[in-house]
């Protein structure tokens, strides 16, 4: 897997809710269920009023990075185009892991299942 970009918070300005949902709609099948699941986990943590502001800043940066069409590995490159996005999303999840509740996992899994028919089981540890 690719490395996550350093200073992920600098990508906060690229985040918007419309931008996130637009990106997911555009690339969901190409990016794959693991990338989308990680983005959904972070989105639902971001929406939780109990999430500390310092964690929200990191999440905004990671989701902003995901939304960018051109990043360390441009998304249009077959096979590897989303590995840097996944690395950034997973690194972010690890840094805010205490905010990942069973309810957030369930919301993300349910949303993911509504888009991907081939998802039997997915976890953050996979």
Residue pairs with C-beta under 8 A, 6 or more apart in sequence:
1 83
1 86
1 87
1 90
2 72
2 73
2 80
2 83
2 84
2 86
2 87
3 84
3 87
4 84
4 87
4 88
4 90
4 91
4 92
5 11
5 65
5 71
5 72
5 84
5 88
7 61
8 58
8 61
8 62
8 65
8 88
8 91
8 92
9 57
9 58
9 60
9 61
10 61
11 60
11 61
11 62
11 64
11 65
11 68
12 57
12 60
12 61
12 64
13 64
14 64
14 65
14 67
14 68
15 60
15 61
15 63
15 64
15 67
16 67
19 67
20 39
20 43
20 63
20 66
20 67
23 66
23 67
24 36
24 39
27 75
27 82
28 36
28 115
28 116
30 75
30 81
30 82
31 75
31 82
31 85
32 82
33 112
33 116
33 118
33 119
33 122
34 86
34 122
34 126
35 66
35 82
35 85
35 86
35 89
36 112
36 115
36 116
37 108
37 109
37 112
37 122
37 124
38 86
38 89
38 90
38 93
38 124
39 63
39 66
39 89
40 107
40 108
40 111
40 112
41 89
41 93
41 100
41 104
41 105
41 108
41 124
42 59
42 62
42 63
42 89
42 92
42 93
42 96
43 63
43 108
44 104
44 107
44 108
45 51
45 55
45 59
45 96
45 99
45 100
45 104
46 56
46 59
46 60
46 63
48 99
48 101
48 104
50 99
51 59
51 96
51 99
52 99
55 95
55 96
55 99
58 92
58 95
58 96
59 92
59 96
61 92
62 88
62 89
62 91
62 92
65 71
65 85
65 88
66 85
66 88
66 89
69 75
71 84
71 85
72 84
73 80
73 81
73 82
73 83
73 84
74 81
75 81
75 82
75 85
90 124
93 100
93 124
100 124
105 124
109 119
109 122
112 119
112 122
113 119
